[in-house]
């Protein structure tokens, strides 16, 4: 009777464990595991790769693929504290494939383990022809050697497609609910990575993948520093509510206040010496250059051809000089005032305009429209 009771208890425990697996995530030895029937999505990175991770590259991996694998190791270490191991496809064992969450980097022709995954699963197969030159596929699925573990494929039709996938993984939005998507070629990293506090609410930042206080902006719209003894524009964030005495401290050091930016920040004009002094004030949280990229309205980034722009100018700047520079780019000025100009110009010139130090913002001009007239039932205007 005692044996029968123990068997019933064992059965109850087993059923309870199975229910836990099917109804939600459980932890096994401290490792997060999703229920076996739940499809993984890319936002599960890096959470499912916090432990027991191995990166697999081809034995003849290119320099770009090797550097990319190293970049993923650094990224995972920064995000999770875990330092993955890198192995080549000819040295990894069957037990290691089954015992790890895997990240496979390369193409089907350069990574034998990736080729095996294609044969064992319904993963999106990458070839020399698909998705095409300079393109790759980023995909997450269950490890076919152990469905309780995850596998991330960073594959490309060529090394540049692989490179695009690597850069996407490192800087991607963490809310992606897709299992896979196609990525485009990223050459030598034509962007600059800039630290910006998440509490800075500047509309233009929405276009530049704000993530973990980092944004990626085009290098052509990035300034590393202003020339010595030259005044430039900065975003200055205070540690809390901004009192007049705090502003007076900055003004007394030579800072000039312009527009307010939530939260607790202003655009300010000052030279490098003043910037260093302001940075040391105990009321200051953060200072960063007001980058040319921040000036362009996100709605303009995908525009091509000629467009009518409103270009805002900081007070105190030489409006005549700025207008002449814009006209020299074949811009046709139609309206100018003390703080802005309206210009018909090709979108290819926006980069140059944004890099003008005195320019505050660039947005598309929208013709104002009168509200429709109310009409009486008889048809006449009200």
KEKE-3310 file (N, C-alpha, C; in steps of 0.2 Angstrom, whole numbers, plus 5000, padded with zeros to 4 digits):
npx = (5004:5010:5019:5011:5005:5016:5019:5008:5009:5021:5017:5008:5016:5024:5014:5011:5023:5024:5013:5017:5027:5020:5011:5018:5033:5047:5060:5075:5088:5091:5091:5082:5068:5057:5040:5038:5030:5029:5032:5047:5053:5062:5063:5066:5079:5091:5087:5085:5098:5106:5114:5125:5130:5135:5145:5145:5156:5161:5174:5182:5179:5177:5186:5178:5167:5172:5176:5163:5158:5165:5160:5147:5149:5155:5144:5134:5140:5140:5126:5121:5131:5136:5149:5151:5157:5167:5167:5173:5165:5170:5176:5167:5157:5144:5138:5140:5133:5120:5120:5120:5114:5113:5122:5123:5134:5137:5137:5127:5136:5148:5147:5146:5137:5127:5121:5117:5107:5098:5094:5087:5077:5063:5069:5072:5080:5096:5105:5117:5110:5098:5094:5100:5113:5123:5113:5105:5099:5090:5086:5077:5075:5070:5083:5088:5094:5091:5077:5073:5082:5088:5091:5100:5101:5112:5114:5120:5119:5131:5147:5144:5131:5130:5137:5128:5117:5124:5126:5113:5108:5116:5112:5098:5080:5073:5060:5055:5044:5044:5049:5059:5068:5073:5089:5099:5114:5127:5141:5156:5152:5144:5140:5138:5140:5131:5130:5115:5105:5090:5080:5080:5069:5068:5061:5068:5076:5068:5070:5082:5085:5084:5091:5094:5100:5108:5111:5111:5118:5120:5136:5139:5131:5136:5145:5160:5167:5168:5178:5192:5190:5179:5162:5148:5133:5125:5116:5111:5108:5099:5100:5088:5072:5073:5079:5080:5092:5100:5101:5107:5120:5125:5124:5133:5145:5146:5137:5124:5106:5094:5081:5070:5071:5062:5068:5071:5081:5091:5094:5110:5122:5139:5157:5171:5178:5170:5160:5167:5168:5154:5150:5156:5148:5138:5124:5122:5117:5120:5129:5129:5133:5123:5118:5120:5111:5100:5093:5085:5069:5060:5051:5056:5067:5065:5062:5063:5070:5064:5059:5049:5056:5055:5067:5074:5082:5095:5093:5102:5111:5119:5108:5108:5120:5118:5106:5112:5121:5112:5105:5116:5116:5107:5095:5079:5073:5059:5052:5058:5062:5066:5070:5069:5069:5060:5062:5064:5071:5082:5082:5094:5102:5100:5108:5120:5114:5109:5122:5126:5131:5123:5110:5094:5083:5075:5062:5048:5039:5022:5008:4996:4979:4963:4949:4935:4920:4905:4890:4873:4857:4850:4860:4868:4883:4887)
npy = (4994:5006:5007:5009:5021:5030:5029:5035:5048:5052:5052:5062:5073:5073:5076:5089:5095:5094:5102:5114:5116:5117:5127:5139:5149:5141:5138:5130:5124:5137:5143:5152:5145:5143:5137:5122:5122:5135:5148:5155:5172:5186:5196:5189:5188:5196:5188:5173:5169:5170:5161:5146:5148:5146:5152:5149:5148:5147:5136:5142:5155:5172:5187:5198:5190:5184:5195:5200:5189:5191:5203:5200:5192:5202:5210:5202:5200:5212:5214:5203:5198:5186:5177:5171:5156:5154:5144:5134:5126:5114:5110:5109:5098:5085:5084:5096:5104:5100:5104:5118:5135:5141:5152:5155:5160:5165:5159:5146:5140:5142:5138:5123:5119:5127:5123:5110:5113:5119:5108:5101:5108:5120:5132:5148:5147:5152:5157:5159:5166:5170:5179:5188:5198:5206:5205:5198:5186:5186:5175:5167:5151:5135:5125:5112:5100:5100:5104:5112:5122:5137:5144:5155:5162:5170:5174:5176:5180:5184:5189:5202:5203:5195:5203:5214:5207:5205:5218:5222:5214:5218:5231:5232:5235:5230:5225:5217:5207:5197:5181:5180:5190:5200:5207:5221:5226:5232:5241:5247:5251:5265:5273:5283:5280:5286:5292:5295:5301:5292:5299:5311:5319:5321:5324:5320:5310:5298:5292:5286:5274:5273:5265:5257:5269:5273:5279:5277:5286:5293:5295:5307:5316:5319:5326:5326:5334:5352:5365:5371:5385:5389:5393:5382:5372:5364:5350:5352:5344:5346:5340:5339:5347:5364:5378:5396:5400:5390:5391:5403:5401:5394:5403:5413:5407:5408:5402:5401:5401:5392:5384:5374:5357:5342:5329:5342:5349:5360:5367:5374:5387:5388:5389:5377:5377:5384:5374:5363:5369:5370:5357:5353:5358:5354:5353:5348:5335:5329:5332:5335:5336:5345:5337:5337:5328:5328:5339:5337:5333:5318:5314:5318:5310:5299:5305:5310:5319:5336:5347:5357:5366:5371:5380:5382:5395:5398:5411:5426:5422:5424:5428:5432:5427:5413:5411:5414:5404:5393:5396:5395:5382:5379:5382:5388:5402:5407:5414:5423:5426:5433:5422:5410:5402:5399:5387:5380:5365:5352:5336:5330:5340:5342:5337:5345:5357:5354:5353:5366:5377:5386:5382:5377:5368:5357:5355:5349:5360:5363:5368:5379:5375:5381:5379:5369:5378:5380:5374:5379:5370:5374:5377:5388:5397:5398)
npz = (5000:5004:4994:4983:4986:4986:4972:4967:4972:4966:4953:4953:4956:4944:4934:4939:4936:4922:4919:4923:4914:4902:4904:4906:4908:4916:4928:4925:4935:4937:4925:4912:4904:4890:4888:4879:4868:4864:4853:4849:4849:4842:4852:4863:4865:4874:4884:4884:4883:4893:4899:4898:4884:4867:4854:4837:4823:4806:4801:4791:4793:4788:4791:4795:4800:4811:4819:4821:4829:4840:4844:4847:4858:4867:4868:4874:4886:4892:4893:4900:4909:4906:4898:4883:4874:4860:4846:4832:4818:4815:4827:4837:4848:4847:4860:4865:4856:4860:4873:4875:4873:4857:4846:4829:4817:4801:4784:4774:4766:4773:4786:4794:4804:4803:4791:4795:4804:4795:4788:4798:4803:4800:4797:4790:4775:4770:4756:4742:4733:4740:4754:4745:4738:4750:4760:4774:4786:4801:4814:4826:4835:4842:4849:4839:4844:4857:4862:4873:4874:4866:4849:4839:4824:4814:4799:4782:4764:4760:4767:4771:4772:4784:4792:4793:4800:4812:4817:4818:4829:4839:4841:4840:4842:4857:4858:4847:4840:4830:4823:4814:4802:4788:4785:4780:4771:4780:4780:4785:4797:4796:4806:4821:4838:4851:4868:4876:4889:4893:4898:4891:4881:4866:4850:4838:4842:4841:4829:4829:4835:4850:4863:4878:4883:4872:4856:4838:4826:4809:4803:4796:4801:4813:4827:4834:4843:4846:4838:4847:4858:4851:4850:4853:4852:4865:4873:4889:4904:4919:4937:4943:4946:4939:4946:4947:4952:4949:4935:4935:4940:4929:4919:4924:4922:4908:4900:4888:4887:4878:4870:4880:4884:4888:4899:4911:4905:4894:4878:4875:4872:4872:4874:4874:4885:4894:4894:4901:4914:4917:4917:4929:4939:4953:4951:4939:4928:4915:4900:4883:4865:4854:4842:4824:4818:4827:4823:4812:4807:4810:4801:4789:4785:4776:4764:4747:4733:4728:4741:4752:4765:4782:4790:4806:4815:4827:4839:4838:4828:4812:4801:4788:4782:4784:4776:4763:4761:4760:4749:4740:4738:4728:4733:4735:4742:4750:4760:4774:4791:4807:4814:4806:4790:4775:4762:4746:4741:4737:4745:4747:4751:4764:4774:4774:4778:4791:4797:4798:4810:4816:4814:4820:4819:4807:4797:4787:4777:4779:4771:4777:4781:4778:4789:4785:4779:4788:4784:4781:4781:4770:4761:4760:4766:4783)
capx = (5000:5014:5022:5006:5004:5022:5018:5003:5013:5026:5013:5005:5022:5026:5009:5012:5029:5022:5008:5021:5031:5015:5007:5022:5040:5049:5067:5079:5094:5092:5090:5075:5065:5050:5037:5041:5025:5029:5037:5052:5053:5068:5064:5069:5087:5096:5085:5086:5105:5110:5118:5126:5129:5141:5144:5148:5158:5164:5182:5185:5176:5180:5188:5172:5163:5176:5175:5156:5157:5168:5156:5142:5152:5155:5137:5130:5143:5137:5119:5119:5136:5138:5154:5150:5163:5167:5170:5172:5160:5173:5178:5161:5155:5137:5136:5140:5127:5114:5120:5120:5110:5118:5122:5127:5136:5140:5132:5127:5143:5154:5146:5142:5132:5121:5119:5114:5101:5093:5091:5084:5072:5060:5072:5073:5087:5100:5109:5121:5105:5093:5090:5103:5120:5123:5108:5105:5093:5091:5081:5077:5071:5072:5089:5085:5097:5088:5071:5073:5087:5087:5097:5100:5104:5115:5116:5119:5121:5139:5149:5141:5124:5131:5138:5122:5114:5127:5125:5106:5107:5119:5108:5091:5075:5071:5053:5053:5040:5045:5054:5064:5067:5079:5093:5102:5121:5130:5148:5161:5148:5144:5136:5142:5136:5131:5126:5110:5100:5083:5075:5080:5063:5069:5058:5072:5079:5064:5072:5089:5085:5086:5091:5099:5104:5113:5108:5115:5116:5124:5143:5139:5127:5138:5151:5164:5169:5169:5185:5194:5188:5173:5155:5144:5127:5125:5111:5113:5102:5100:5099:5081:5069:5078:5078:5083:5099:5104:5103:5112:5127:5128:5125:5139:5151:5146:5132:5118:5101:5089:5075:5069:5070:5061:5066:5075:5087:5090:5099:5114:5128:5145:5163:5173:5181:5164:5157:5170:5166:5147:5150:5158:5143:5134:5117:5122:5117:5123:5130:5131:5133:5117:5121:5116:5106:5094:5089:5081:5062:5060:5047:5060:5072:5064:5060:5068:5068:5063:5054:5049:5058:5056:5074:5074:5089:5096:5094:5109:5115:5119:5103:5110:5125:5115:5102:5116:5123:5107:5104:5121:5115:5102:5089:5075:5070:5052:5051:5063:5061:5072:5072:5068:5068:5057:5066:5062:5077:5083:5083:5101:5106:5098:5114:5124:5110:5110:5128:5127:5131:5117:5103:5091:5079:5073:5056:5044:5033:5015:5003:4990:4973:4957:4944:4929:4915:4899:4884:4866:4853:4848:4866:4872:4887:4885)
capy = (5000:5012:5008:5012:5028:5033:5030:5040:5054:5053:5054:5069:5078:5073:5080:5096:5098:5095:5107:5120:5117:5119:5133:5145:5148:5138:5139:5124:5126:5145:5145:5153:5141:5144:5131:5119:5124:5143:5150:5160:5178:5190:5200:5184:5189:5192:5184:5166:5168:5172:5155:5141:5150:5145:5155:5144:5151:5142:5135:5147:5161:5178:5192:5201:5186:5183:5201:5200:5185:5194:5209:5197:5190:5208:5213:5198:5201:5219:5214:5198:5196:5180:5177:5165:5153:5154:5138:5133:5121:5107:5108:5108:5091:5084:5085:5104:5107:5099:5107:5125:5139:5142:5157:5152:5165:5164:5157:5139:5137:5143:5136:5117:5118:5131:5119:5105:5116:5120:5101:5098:5113:5124:5139:5152:5145:5157:5154:5164:5170:5172:5185:5192:5201:5211:5204:5192:5184:5185:5171:5163:5145:5131:5121:5105:5095:5101:5109:5116:5128:5142:5145:5161:5161:5176:5171:5180:5178:5185:5192:5209:5201:5192:5209:5217:5204:5206:5225:5222:5210:5222:5238:5231:5236:5224:5223:5214:5201:5192:5175:5181:5196:5201:5213:5224:5227:5237:5241:5248:5255:5272:5277:5285:5278:5292:5291:5300:5298:5290:5304:5316:5318:5325:5320:5317:5303:5292:5289:5283:5267:5274:5259:5257:5275:5273:5280:5277:5291:5294:5299:5313:5320:5318:5330:5323:5340:5359:5368:5375:5392:5391:5392:5377:5371:5358:5349:5352:5342:5347:5334:5339:5354:5369:5384:5401:5401:5385:5394:5409:5398:5392:5410:5417:5404:5410:5398:5405:5397:5392:5380:5369:5350:5337:5332:5346:5351:5365:5368:5380:5389:5389:5386:5371:5379:5385:5367:5359:5372:5369:5350:5351:5360:5348:5353:5346:5328:5327:5337:5332:5340:5345:5334:5339:5323:5330:5345:5335:5330:5311:5313:5320:5305:5295:5309:5311:5324:5343:5348:5364:5366:5377:5379:5386:5397:5400:5418:5429:5419:5428:5425:5433:5422:5406:5411:5414:5397:5389:5398:5393:5375:5379:5382:5394:5405:5411:5418:5423:5430:5433:5415:5404:5403:5394:5386:5374:5363:5345:5333:5329:5346:5343:5335:5351:5362:5352:5354:5373:5377:5391:5380:5374:5363:5357:5352:5350:5365:5361:5373:5379:5375:5384:5374:5370:5382:5376:5375:5378:5365:5377:5377:5394:5397:5401)
capz = (5000:5004:4987:4978:4988:4983:4965:4965:4974:4960:4947:4954:4955:4937:4931:4940:4932:4915:4918:4923:4907:4896:4905:4907:4908:4922:4928:4927:4937:4937:4918:4910:4899:4888:4886:4872:4862:4863:4848:4851:4845:4843:4859:4868:4865:4877:4890:4884:4881:4899:4902:4893:4877:4863:4847:4832:4817:4801:4801:4787:4794:4786:4797:4797:4804:4817:4823:4823:4834:4846:4846:4851:4865:4871:4869:4879:4892:4894:4894:4905:4913:4903:4893:4879:4871:4852:4843:4825:4816:4815:4834:4842:4848:4847:4866:4866:4852:4864:4880:4875:4869:4852:4841:4823:4813:4794:4779:4774:4763:4777:4793:4793:4809:4801:4786:4798:4806:4789:4787:4804:4805:4795:4797:4783:4772:4767:4750:4739:4730:4744:4752:4740:4740:4755:4764:4778:4790:4808:4816:4833:4835:4847:4847:4837:4848:4863:4862:4879:4873:4860:4844:4836:4817:4811:4792:4776:4758:4760:4774:4772:4775:4790:4796:4795:4806:4819:4820:4820:4835:4845:4842:4839:4847:4861:4858:4841:4841:4825:4823:4809:4797:4783:4787:4775:4772:4784:4778:4790:4802:4795:4811:4827:4844:4856:4874:4878:4894:4891:4901:4886:4876:4860:4845:4833:4844:4840:4823:4829:4839:4857:4867:4884:4883:4866:4849:4832:4821:4803:4805:4792:4805:4820:4828:4840:4847:4842:4838:4853:4859:4847:4854:4850:4855:4869:4878:4896:4908:4927:4941:4945:4944:4937:4949:4944:4955:4946:4929:4936:4940:4922:4915:4926:4919:4901:4896:4885:4887:4872:4871:4885:4882:4893:4906:4915:4900:4889:4873:4877:4868:4875:4871:4877:4892:4898:4895:4906:4920:4919:4919:4936:4944:4956:4949:4932:4927:4909:4894:4876:4859:4851:4836:4818:4817:4831:4820:4806:4809:4808:4795:4783:4784:4770:4759:4741:4728:4731:4747:4755:4772:4787:4794:4811:4816:4834:4840:4838:4823:4806:4797:4781:4780:4783:4770:4757:4761:4758:4742:4736:4737:4724:4737:4733:4748:4748:4766:4779:4797:4812:4817:4802:4783:4771:4756:4742:4740:4736:4751:4747:4754:4771:4778:4774:4782:4798:4799:4800:4818:4819:4812:4826:4817:4800:4796:4781:4778:4777:4769:4782:4777:4782:4791:4781:4781:4790:4779:4783:4777:4764:4756:4761:4771:4790)
cpx = (5004:5017:5017:5005:5010:5021:5013:5006:5017:5022:5010:5010:5024:5021:5010:5018:5027:5017:5012:5025:5026:5012:5011:5029:5042:5057:5070:5086:5096:5092:5083:5073:5058:5047:5038:5036:5025:5034:5041:5052:5060:5069:5066:5076:5087:5094:5087:5094:5109:5115:5119:5126:5136:5140:5148:5149:5161:5172:5185:5182:5180:5182:5182:5167:5166:5175:5168:5155:5159:5164:5150:5143:5152:5148:5133:5133:5140:5130:5117:5125:5139:5144:5154:5157:5162:5170:5169:5168:5163:5176:5173:5159:5147:5134:5136:5135:5121:5114:5121:5115:5115:5117:5126:5128:5139:5135:5132:5133:5149:5153:5142:5137:5126:5117:5115:5107:5095:5090:5087:5078:5068:5063:5073:5080:5090:5105:5113:5116:5100:5095:5093:5109:5119:5117:5108:5099:5094:5085:5082:5073:5074:5078:5086:5088:5095:5083:5070:5078:5085:5093:5095:5104:5106:5118:5115:5121:5128:5141:5146:5134:5125:5133:5132:5118:5117:5126:5118:5105:5110:5115:5101:5086:5073:5064:5051:5050:5040:5050:5060:5063:5074:5082:5097:5110:5123:5138:5152:5158:5148:5140:5141:5137:5136:5127:5121:5105:5093:5078:5075:5074:5064:5066:5062:5075:5075:5067:5079:5090:5088:5086:5096:5104:5109:5108:5113:5113:5122:5131:5142:5135:5129:5144:5154:5166:5169:5176:5186:5192:5182:5167:5151:5138:5127:5118:5113:5107:5104:5098:5091:5078:5074:5076:5082:5091:5103:5106:5108:5119:5130:5129:5132:5145:5151:5142:5126:5112:5097:5084:5076:5068:5068:5066:5072:5082:5085:5095:5103:5120:5133:5151:5165:5175:5175:5160:5160:5169:5159:5147:5152:5153:5139:5127:5116:5122:5121:5124:5132:5130:5126:5119:5117:5110:5099:5090:5084:5074:5062:5056:5050:5065:5071:5062:5065:5065:5067:5058:5055:5050:5057:5063:5074:5081:5089:5096:5101:5114:5114:5114:5105:5115:5122:5110:5106:5119:5118:5105:5109:5120:5109:5095:5085:5071:5064:5050:5057:5061:5067:5074:5071:5067:5064:5060:5064:5069:5077:5085:5090:5105:5104:5104:5118:5120:5110:5116:5130:5126:5125:5110:5100:5087:5077:5067:5052:5039:5027:5011:4997:4984:4967:4952:4938:4923:4909:4894:4877:4863:4851:4854:4870:4877:4885:4888)
cpy = (5006:5013:5011:5019:5032:5034:5035:5047:5056:5055:5061:5074:5078:5077:5087:5099:5099:5101:5114:5122:5120:5125:5140:5143:5145:5139:5132:5126:5133:5147:5146:5149:5143:5138:5129:5121:5131:5144:5156:5166:5182:5194:5195:5184:5196:5187:5177:5164:5170:5167:5150:5143:5148:5148:5150:5148:5145:5142:5140:5153:5167:5183:5196:5197:5184:5189:5202:5195:5188:5200:5206:5195:5196:5211:5209:5199:5207:5218:5209:5196:5189:5181:5171:5163:5153:5148:5137:5127:5114:5105:5107:5101:5091:5086:5093:5107:5106:5102:5114:5128:5142:5149:5155:5158:5163:5162:5149:5136:5138:5140:5129:5116:5121:5126:5113:5107:5117:5113:5098:5102:5116:5131:5142:5150:5151:5154:5160:5169:5173:5173:5189:5195:5206:5210:5198:5191:5183:5181:5167:5157:5141:5126:5114:5099:5095:5106:5114:5122:5131:5142:5151:5161:5168:5174:5176:5177:5179:5188:5198:5208:5199:5198:5213:5214:5205:5213:5225:5219:5215:5228:5238:5233:5230:5222:5219:5207:5196:5187:5177:5187:5196:5207:5215:5225:5233:5236:5242:5251:5262:5276:5279:5283:5283:5290:5297:5297:5297:5295:5310:5315:5322:5321:5317:5311:5297:5289:5286:5278:5268:5267:5258:5263:5276:5274:5279:5282:5291:5298:5306:5318:5320:5323:5327:5329:5347:5361:5371:5382:5394:5389:5387:5376:5364:5357:5348:5350:5343:5340:5334:5345:5359:5375:5389:5402:5396:5388:5400:5406:5396:5399:5413:5414:5405:5406:5402:5400:5398:5388:5375:5362:5345:5332:5336:5347:5357:5364:5374:5381:5391:5386:5380:5372:5380:5378:5363:5362:5370:5362:5348:5354:5354:5348:5350:5338:5326:5333:5333:5337:5340:5344:5337:5334:5325:5335:5343:5331:5323:5310:5315:5314:5301:5299:5310:5317:5331:5343:5355:5363:5372:5376:5385:5388:5400:5408:5421:5427:5424:5425:5426:5428:5415:5406:5411:5407:5392:5390:5396:5385:5374:5379:5389:5397:5409:5415:5417:5428:5430:5427:5409:5407:5397:5393:5379:5371:5355:5342:5331:5334:5346:5342:5342:5357:5360:5353:5361:5374:5381:5388:5376:5368:5363:5353:5353:5355:5362:5367:5373:5379:5378:5379:5375:5374:5378:5379:5374:5373:5368:5378:5383:5393:5400:5408)
cpz = (5000:4997:4982:4980:4985:4976:4963:4967:4968:4954:4947:4953:4948:4933:4932:4937:4925:4914:4919:4917:4902:4897:4906:4908:4915:4922:4929:4928:4936:4930:4916:4904:4897:4887:4879:4866:4860:4858:4850:4847:4847:4849:4864:4869:4869:4882:4890:4883:4887:4902:4897:4886:4873:4856:4842:4825:4812:4802:4797:4787:4791:4792:4799:4802:4811:4822:4825:4829:4841:4848:4849:4858:4870:4873:4874:4886:4896:4896:4900:4910:4911:4898:4889:4876:4864:4850:4836:4824:4816:4822:4839:4842:4848:4854:4868:4862:4856:4870:4880:4871:4863:4848:4835:4819:4806:4789:4778:4771:4768:4784:4792:4798:4807:4795:4789:4801:4801:4788:4792:4806:4799:4795:4790:4780:4768:4762:4747:4735:4734:4751:4747:4743:4745:4760:4768:4782:4797:4810:4822:4833:4841:4844:4845:4840:4855:4863:4868:4879:4866:4855:4840:4829:4815:4804:4787:4770:4756:4766:4776:4775:4782:4795:4798:4800:4812:4822:4822:4827:4841:4846:4841:4844:4851:4861:4851:4842:4835:4826:4819:4805:4793:4785:4781:4776:4776:4783:4785:4796:4801:4800:4817:4833:4849:4862:4875:4883:4891:4893:4896:4881:4870:4854:4840:4835:4843:4833:4823:4834:4846:4860:4872:4884:4878:4860:4844:4827:4815:4805:4801:4796:4813:4821:4835:4845:4843:4843:4844:4852:4854:4851:4850:4854:4858:4872:4885:4901:4916:4930:4943:4943:4944:4941:4946:4946:4951:4939:4930:4937:4933:4918:4917:4924:4911:4897:4894:4884:4881:4874:4876:4881:4888:4894:4909:4911:4896:4884:4875:4873:4873:4872:4876:4884:4897:4899:4901:4913:4922:4921:4926:4941:4947:4954:4942:4931:4921:4904:4888:4871:4856:4843:4830:4817:4821:4828:4815:4809:4806:4802:4788:4780:4778:4764:4753:4737:4731:4736:4749:4762:4776:4791:4799:4813:4824:4834:4841:4832:4817:4801:4789:4778:4779:4777:4763:4756:4758:4751:4737:4734:4732:4727:4735:4739:4746:4754:4771:4785:4801:4814:4813:4795:4780:4764:4753:4740:4740:4743:4752:4751:4762:4776:4779:4778:4789:4801:4800:4807:4820:4817:4819:4824:4810:4799:4790:4782:4775:4776:4774:4778:4781:4784:4786:4783:4783:4785:4782:4779:4771:4759:4757:4766:4778:4791)
residu = (UNK:UNK:UNK:UNK:UNK:UNK:UNK:UNK:UNK:UNK:UNK:UNK:UNK:UNK:UNK:UNK:UNK:UNK:UNK:UNK:UNK:UNK:UNK:UNK:UNK:UNK:UNK:UNK:UNK:UNK:UNK:UNK:UNK:UNK:UNK:UNK:UNK:UNK:UNK:UNK:UNK:UNK:UNK:UNK:UNK:UNK:UNK:UNK:UNK:UNK:UNK:UNK:UNK:UNK:UNK:UNK:UNK:UNK:UNK:UNK:UNK:UNK:UNK:UNK:UNK:UNK:UNK:UNK:UNK:UNK:UNK:UNK:UNK:UNK:UNK:UNK:UNK:UNK:UNK:UNK:UNK:UNK:UNK:UNK:UNK:UNK:UNK:UNK:UNK:UNK:UNK:UNK:UNK:UNK:UNK:UNK:UNK:UNK:UNK:UNK:UNK:UNK:UNK:UNK:UNK:UNK:UNK:UNK:UNK:UNK:UNK:UNK:UNK:UNK:UNK:UNK:UNK:UNK:UNK:UNK:UNK:UNK:UNK:UNK:UNK:UNK:UNK:UNK:UNK:UNK:UNK:UNK:UNK:UNK:UNK:UNK:UNK:UNK:UNK:UNK:UNK:UNK:UNK:UNK:UNK:UNK:UNK:UNK:UNK:UNK:UNK:UNK:UNK:UNK:UNK:UNK:UNK:UNK:UNK:UNK:UNK:UNK:UNK:UNK:UNK:UNK:UNK:UNK:UNK:UNK:UNK:UNK:UNK:UNK:UNK:UNK:UNK:UNK:UNK:UNK:UNK:UNK:UNK:UNK:UNK:UNK:UNK:UNK:UNK:UNK:UNK:UNK:UNK:UNK:UNK:UNK:UNK:UNK:UNK:UNK:UNK:UNK:UNK:UNK:UNK:UNK:UNK:UNK:UNK:UNK:UNK:UNK:UNK:UNK:UNK:UNK:UNK:UNK:UNK:UNK:UNK:UNK:UNK:UNK:UNK:UNK:UNK:UNK:UNK:UNK:UNK:UNK:UNK:UNK:UNK:UNK:UNK:UNK:UNK:UNK:UNK:UNK:UNK:UNK:UNK:UNK:UNK:UNK:UNK:UNK:UNK:UNK:UNK:UNK:UNK:UNK:UNK:UNK:UNK:UNK:UNK:UNK:UNK:UNK:UNK:UNK:UNK:UNK:UNK:UNK:UNK:UNK:UNK:UNK:UNK:UNK:UNK:UNK:UNK:UNK:UNK:UNK:UNK:UNK:UNK:UNK:UNK:UNK:UNK:UNK:UNK:UNK:UNK:UNK:UNK:UNK:UNK:UNK:UNK:UNK:UNK:UNK:UNK:UNK:UNK:UNK:UNK:UNK:UNK:UNK:UNK:UNK:UNK:UNK:UNK:UNK:UNK:UNK:UNK:UNK:UNK:UNK:UNK:UNK:UNK:UNK:UNK:UNK:UNK:UNK:UNK:UNK:UNK:UNK:UNK:UNK:UNK:UNK:UNK:UNK:UNK:UNK:UNK:UNK:UNK:UNK:UNK:UNK:UNK:UNK:UNK:UNK:UNK:UNK:UNK:UNK:UNK:UNK:UNK:UNK:UNK:UNK:UNK:UNK:UNK:UNK:UNK:UNK:UNK:UNK:UNK:UNK:UNK:UNK:UNK:UNK:UNK:UNK:UNK:UNK:UNK:UNK)
# end
